[in-house]
Amino acid sequence: MAQVRLQNLGKTYGALSVVRGVDLSIDDGEFVVLLGPSGCGKSTTLRMIAGLETINEGELTINGTRMNDVDPKDRGVAMVFQNYALYPHKTVFDNMAMALKLSHVARPEIQRRVAEVAEMLGLTPYLERKPAALSGGQRQRVAIGRAIVRTPEVFLFDEPLSNLDAKLRVKMRMELQQLHRRLGVTSIYVTHDQVEAMTMADRIVIMDAGEVAQVGTPRDVYDRPANFFVAGFIGSPAMNFLTLRRAGEGWQAEGAALCLPALPFDTGKLDRLTLGIRPEHIEVGDQTTGPWCFDAKVELAELLGADALLNLGVDGVEMLARVNGTAHPERGDSLRVKLPPDLLHAFDPATGGALPRKA
């Protein structure tokens, strides 16, 4: 296992800066997910760790050793790619054994390692097959097995499940979690899929435009987003946002009649802010009363099975609520909704930073 440290890591292509000031410490055996939209710099960061991209700024260390100029094969890392990168003319055994052969490992040791890993991944019956005779999930297991047989100190995964169908992604996600628990190897996993990040990670590193927006456990980034970007990116469906202006002791939604009482946040001298609430936190019920309760009308109801999504009109503001799908309001129904103040989020529109709650 290994400790990985990124200190002020940066990558530029000419005048274009694609990764800036990434500071991150990854502990022995930790599973860390780099999460963000396309173009945010997560894969570039992973490739710098692997040695496939040069580091223009900052320092990368693995177990205290500086790796900036170390050859990729000598870094003690193994990478699993999105497209499997298997040799189509070679068998599963030969694909898994290739790196060991290039390292001049003795034949008996190669056979032992490949057999052991194949048994672990359920690939033993397929060792003499070629990739074309395998399913997508089996090919991905071969790619993972090829990394495991090298006994690396760090596993790097670059969106390894993105080519699989939805059902197989769920299965492979569970298998990767079980594999990590068994091996305990430090792992860095890149994805744009927040479900993968939330279910697999010990910690999530959310990246935006080449910079780290927030680092935390899945619970942390979901319950306490550090800024507007993280709040909008994490969660499906996405968080509802309202732009509010100060109105006396309370706040009014811009361009709408919706008025809210004094907010439970330290708003300072702000006369304008962005308020957020997740769809699943909106309470729906005809008996709902109180200062945080409002009349609403269902504009559209979408049944998802276990849940239903309600597009609501609330005093001129559009909101999305997630409710139980067994018995839910239908389009055209009038109802009452509550915005629980302890589940609200507020952000400074100028900086995007989250506003602290009042003591």
N, C-alpha and C positions, 0 to 999 in steps of 0.2 A: 504494500500500500504506500501512498505518497501524499505529501502535502504540496499543494500547488498555490503559488502566489503570483498575482498579477499586480504590478505596481506602475500606475500611471501609463498603462499600455496604450499605444496609439499606432494607427496605420494610415498612411497617406498614399495617394496615387497622383504624383505631381502636385498640383495645387489643391486637389480634392482630398479632404480629410474624411475618412469613412468610419474610423474608430478613434475616440478621444478620451484620454484620462480614465481608463478602466482600472479601478482598484478593487481587488477581490482576493480573499483568502479562502481556500477550500481545504478542509481538514481530511485526515486519513479516513478512507471508507465512506466519505460523504457522497451523496448523489445530488448534484447541482444541475439545474435546468436553466439554460439561457433562452429566454422567451421574448418574442417581439414580432412585429410585422415584417414583411419582406423589406429588405434594404436597411434594416436597423443596425447591422454590423455584427449580429450574433455568429453567423457562419464564418465571417472573417476573423473574429476573435478566436473561434475554435481552431481555425486553420493556422493561426499564429502559434497557438499552443502546440499543435502538431508539427510545426516546422515547415508547413506547406506555403506559408506566407512570411515574408521577412517582417521583423518588428522595427518600425521606424522610430518609435519613442517608448521610453519606459523599460521595464525589466520583467522577465519571466523566470521564476525559479521553481524547481521541482526538488523537494527534499533539501532545500537550501542551496542547491547548485544552480548557477546562472545558466539558462538554456538558450539565450538569444541567438547565439552563433553555433549551437550544437547541431550536428546532422540529425535529421528526423529519426533515422533508425537507431540512434544512440540516446534518444530521450526517454526510453522506457514507456512509450505510449503506443496504443493501438487504436486505430480509427475504423469505425463502421460507417460506410457511406450510404447516402440515400438510394443510389442506383445499384447497390450490391457489389458491383465491380468484380464479378466472378469471371474466371477464364472459361469461355463456353466449350472449348475443346478438351478440358480436363475434367476428371471425375471429382466428386465431392471430396474424396480423400486427398487427391492431389491439390485441390484448391485450398483445403485447410492446412495441408502440409507445406505449401510453397514457401512461406516465410522461414520455416524451420530449415528447409533444404538450403535456402540461400544463406542461412547462418551457419551451415555446415554442422548441424546437429546430427548425431549418430542415428542411423536408420532404426534401431530398436527403440530409441527414445522417441523418435517421431511417431512410430506406430503406437507406442504406449499413450502418448499425449493425445493424438487424434482419436484413438479408441475411447479414451476416458471422456473427452469433450463430446464426442458424438453420442455416447451413452447419456450424458447429461442433457443434451439438447434433443434427444429422440431421433437422431440421424443415423443410427447404426444400420438400419435396413437400406439406406440410400447411399452408402459410401462409394459404390461402384457406378452410380448414376451420374449423368452429366446435367448441368443446370437446366437445359431445355426440358428435361423429364421431371422437373420439380415444380411444385406450386410456388406462388409468391412468398408465402410464409416459410416454406422450407428453404427457399433461396436466402431469405433474410437470416434464418438460423445458421446457414452455412457461413454467411458473411460474419456473423457474430462469433461462430466457432473458430473461424480463421483468426479472429482477434484474440480469443481466449487462449488458444494453444501457445501463443507467444508468451504467456504469463506476464503481461505488462503491469506496470505500476499504476497506470492511468488508462481508463477506457474513454474514448471520445466518440460520441454518436452524433452524426449530422443528419437529422430528420430521417431516421431509419425506417419509420413506419408510414411515411407519407404516400408510398406507392401501393399500399395495401387497401383492400376494401374495409368498410366500417366495422364489420363483424370480426374480421381477422385482426384489425388494429387493436380491438379490445382484448382479444386473446393474447396477442404478442405483448401488449402492455403489461398484462399480468405475468407473463413468462419472464419479461425483463426484470420486473420487481423481484420475483422469486430468485432469479439468477443473481441479482445484486446482493440479496440477503445471503445467498450461499457463498459467493466469492468474496464479498466485502471489499471489492476494489474501488478506489476512488473513481468516480464517473462524472463526466461532464456531457450533458445531453442538450442538443440544440433542437428547438421546435418552434413553430408558429401556432401550434395547437394548444390552447390553454387547458383543455381537458387532460392531455398528456402531462402537462406541467403540474397541474393541481393534484393529480393522482399519484405521480411517481416521485416528485422531488422532496428531498429533505429541505432544500431552500431553492427559491426561484430568484433568478436575476432578470429583471425586466429591463429591456433595452429600448431606447428611443433615439433615432437619428444619430447613432454611433456612440451614445453615452448611456451610462447606467442610470435608470430612472428610480429603481428601488430594489433592494435585496431583502428578502425575508422568507419566512415559512409560508406555505400556501395559505394558512389561516391569516397570517399577518397582512399579506398583500390584498387579500379579499376583504377583510374587516377594517383594515386601517390603511387604505391607499395613501401614498405620500403626496400624490399630486393628481391633477385632472386627467393626465394621460393614463396613468395606471388605473384610476377609477373607471375610465371608459373602456379600457382594453380588457380588464379582467371581469369576467361575468358574462353569462349568456342566458337570456338576452342581456344586452348592455344596460348599464345604469341609466335611469332617467335623469336629465339635467334641466334645471330651470334657471333662467337669468332673473335675479331679483334686484329691486331698487328699494332703498330705505324709504319707509312711509311712516313718519312719526316714530312710535315705539316698535312698529312692526315692519313688514316687508311686503312688497307687491310684485307680482310677476310682470315682466315687461310685456306690454301689448295685450294684457289679459286682466280679468277682474279678480283673479285669485289673490287673496291677501292672507299672509301668515303672521302669527304673533311673534314676539321677540324670540330670536333664535338662540339655541344653547351653545353658541360659539363665541369666541373672542374676536369680534369683528373690527375692533379698534375704530378708526375713523373712516372705514370703507362705507361708501354710500351705494355700492353695487357689488354683487357677488354671484357666484354660481352655486346653486344648491343641487345635491344629488341624492337619489334614493333608488335602491335596487327594486326591480319589479316584484320579487318575492317578498319584499318587506312592506309593500302596500297592503293594508288590511281592508278587506271588502266585506260589508255586512249592513243590512238595513237598520240594525239597532245601534250602529256606531255613532257615538255622540262625543262632544268635547271640542276644545279650541283648535285641535288639529284634525277635525273631521269636516268633510265637504261633500256637497252633492255632486254626483257624477252620472254620466250617461255612457253606456256601452256602444261604441261606434262599430266595433268589429270583435268577434269572438273566434279564436282559433283553437280547436281541440288538438292536443298533442298526444292524447292517451291518458297517462297518469296526471298530466297537468293541462291547463288551458291558459292561453294568453288573451288578455282583454285589453283592447285599445280603448282608452277612456278619454272622454272630454270632461275636464274638471275646471269649471269657471273660466273657460277659454284656453286652458292649457291641455296639451295632449300628453297622456302618460300611458305607460304599458305596465299592466299588473299581471303577475303570475299566480294563479289560483288552482285549487284542486279541480281535476278534470272530471270527477265523478258527477258532481252536480254544480253547474256554474251558470252565471247569468248569460243571457243571450243578447244578440244585437238588438239595440233599441231599448233595453231595460234601463230603468233609473235605479240608482242605488247610492249608498253612502260609502265613502272611503276615508281611511285614517292614514296619515303620514306620521308614524311614530317618531317623536323627536330624538329618541336615543339611537335610532337607526339612520338618521340623516347624515350627510356629508356636506361640507362647505369648502369652497375653493376661492382663492384670490384670482379674479379674472386677469389681472396684470401679470402675475408670476406663475399661475397654475398651481401653486403650492396649497396643500390642505391647511385649513384654519384649525387651530386648537380648540378643544372644547373648554367651556368655562369651568373653573375649579369648583 
